[in-house]
Amino acid sequence: MNTTGRLTPGSDFILAEQMEQLHFPRPWTLAQWQEMATEVHQLYFWKHGEQTVGFALFGHVKGDETAHLLKICLDPKYRGKGEAEKFWNSLVIHLSTLSIGKVFLEVEESNVIARNFYKKVGFKIIRSVKEYYTGGESAVMMLLTL
């Protein structure tokens, strides 16, 4: 398996939605994804050759130093091999070129794997919010200073 990925900006929200349908327990609807096709949402793909193996969606208002990580996904075949860190490090480098100094996210409290990954790459827990998600799941809010 080729482990040299590359980050590419994109606008194919349908591709991201299809990937999310395969890999997320509670994916967004196509209509929700279509609402993201605005100038305040940036979509990036992680590719191996021509194959898209991951994506990240950020909300960011031009001029603001903080971006909001809304979704990130990596094909499970590429997990556990350092690929997520390579993908994330490429995102951080790119975000820095946009003068973004902080990244904010929320993650389901029960999603221990994601929470551990975020901690590993430098995110700090800033607070918890009870019953944040539909269905009553609590969220952990995290912040990374670049």
C-alpha positions as CSV (number, residue, x, y, z in Angstrom):
1,M,0.0,0.0,0.0
2,N,1.4,3.4,-1.0
3,T,1.7,5.5,2.1
4,T,2.7,8.8,0.5
5,G,-0.5,10.8,0.4
6,R,-1.1,14.3,-0.9
7,L,-3.5,17.0,0.3
8,T,-5.7,18.6,-2.4
9,P,-8.4,21.2,-1.9
10,G,-11.7,20.2,-3.3
11,S,-15.3,21.0,-3.9
12,D,-16.8,17.5,-4.5
13,F,-19.2,17.5,-1.5
14,I,-20.9,14.5,-3.0
15,L,-17.7,12.4,-2.9
16,A,-17.2,13.4,0.8
17,E,-20.8,12.5,1.5
18,Q,-20.4,9.1,-0.1
19,M,-17.2,8.4,1.9
20,E,-18.9,9.5,5.1
21,Q,-21.9,7.2,4.4
22,L,-19.4,4.3,4.3
23,H,-17.4,5.2,7.4
24,F,-19.5,7.2,9.9
25,P,-22.0,5.7,12.3
26,R,-24.4,8.7,11.9
27,P,-23.6,10.4,8.6
28,W,-25.0,13.7,7.4
29,T,-27.7,13.7,4.7
30,L,-26.9,14.8,1.2
31,A,-28.9,18.0,1.8
32,Q,-26.7,18.8,4.9
33,W,-23.6,18.3,2.8
34,Q,-25.0,20.5,0.0
35,E,-25.5,23.3,2.6
36,M,-21.7,23.2,3.2
37,A,-21.0,24.4,-0.3
38,T,-20.3,28.0,0.8
39,E,-17.3,30.2,0.9
40,V,-17.0,29.6,4.7
41,H,-16.5,25.9,4.3
42,Q,-13.3,24.4,2.9
43,L,-13.0,20.8,1.9
44,Y,-9.7,19.0,1.5
45,F,-9.1,15.5,0.2
46,W,-6.2,13.1,1.1
47,K,-5.2,11.2,-2.0
48,H,-3.0,8.2,-2.9
49,G,-2.4,8.5,-6.6
50,E,-5.8,9.2,-8.0
51,Q,-7.6,7.4,-5.2
52,T,-9.3,9.6,-2.5
53,V,-8.8,7.9,0.8
54,G,-9.8,10.7,3.2
55,F,-11.3,14.1,3.6
56,A,-11.5,17.0,6.1
57,L,-14.2,19.7,6.2
58,F,-13.5,23.0,8.0
59,G,-15.6,26.1,8.6
60,H,-13.5,29.3,8.5
61,V,-14.5,32.9,8.0
62,K,-11.8,34.8,6.2
63,G,-9.9,37.0,8.5
64,D,-10.6,34.9,11.6
65,E,-7.6,33.0,13.1
66,T,-9.8,30.1,14.2
67,A,-11.1,27.3,12.0
68,H,-13.7,24.7,13.0
69,L,-13.0,21.1,12.1
70,L,-16.5,19.8,11.1
71,K,-15.7,16.4,9.7
72,I,-12.6,14.3,9.1
73,C,-12.5,10.8,7.7
74,L,-9.8,8.4,6.6
75,D,-10.6,5.1,4.9
76,P,-10.2,2.4,7.6
77,K,-7.7,0.5,5.4
78,Y,-5.3,3.4,6.0
79,R,-5.7,3.7,9.7
80,G,-3.2,2.5,12.3
81,K,-0.2,3.0,9.9
82,G,0.6,6.7,10.6
83,E,-1.4,7.8,7.7
84,A,-3.9,9.9,9.8
85,E,-0.9,11.8,11.3
86,K,0.5,12.5,7.8
87,F,-2.9,13.7,6.6
88,W,-3.4,15.9,9.7
89,N,0.2,17.3,9.5
90,S,-0.5,18.3,5.9
91,L,-3.7,20.0,6.9
92,V,-1.9,21.9,9.7
93,I,0.8,23.1,7.3
94,H,-1.9,24.3,4.8
95,L,-4.0,26.0,7.6
96,S,-0.9,27.9,8.7
97,T,-0.5,29.3,5.2
98,L,-4.0,30.8,5.7
99,S,-3.0,32.5,8.9
100,I,-5.1,30.1,11.0
101,G,-3.7,29.8,14.4
102,K,-6.3,27.7,16.2
103,V,-8.5,24.8,15.3
104,F,-11.7,24.0,17.3
105,L,-13.7,20.8,17.2
106,E,-16.3,18.8,19.0
107,V,-16.2,15.0,19.2
108,E,-18.6,12.5,20.7
109,E,-17.6,11.8,24.3
110,S,-17.9,8.0,23.5
111,N,-15.5,8.3,20.5
112,V,-12.4,7.3,22.4
113,I,-10.4,6.5,19.3
114,A,-10.9,10.0,17.8
115,R,-10.4,11.7,21.1
116,N,-7.1,9.9,21.6
117,F,-6.0,10.8,18.1
118,Y,-6.8,14.5,18.7
119,K,-4.9,14.5,21.9
120,K,-1.9,12.8,20.2
121,V,-1.7,15.6,17.6
122,G,-2.0,18.3,20.3
123,F,-5.6,19.2,20.9
124,K,-6.6,20.1,24.5
125,I,-10.0,19.5,26.0
126,I,-11.6,22.8,26.8
127,R,-15.0,21.6,28.0
128,S,-17.8,19.0,27.8
129,V,-21.4,19.7,26.7
130,K,-24.1,17.3,27.8
131,E,-26.6,16.1,25.3
132,Y,-24.9,18.0,22.5
133,Y,-25.8,15.6,19.6
134,T,-29.1,14.4,18.4
135,G,-29.9,11.3,20.4
136,G,-28.4,12.7,23.6
137,E,-24.7,12.0,23.2
138,S,-22.4,14.4,25.0
139,A,-19.6,16.2,23.3
140,V,-16.1,17.1,24.2
141,M,-14.9,20.4,22.9
142,M,-11.2,20.6,21.9
143,L,-8.8,23.3,20.8
144,L,-5.5,23.1,19.0
145,T,-3.1,26.1,18.9
146,L,-0.9,25.9,15.8
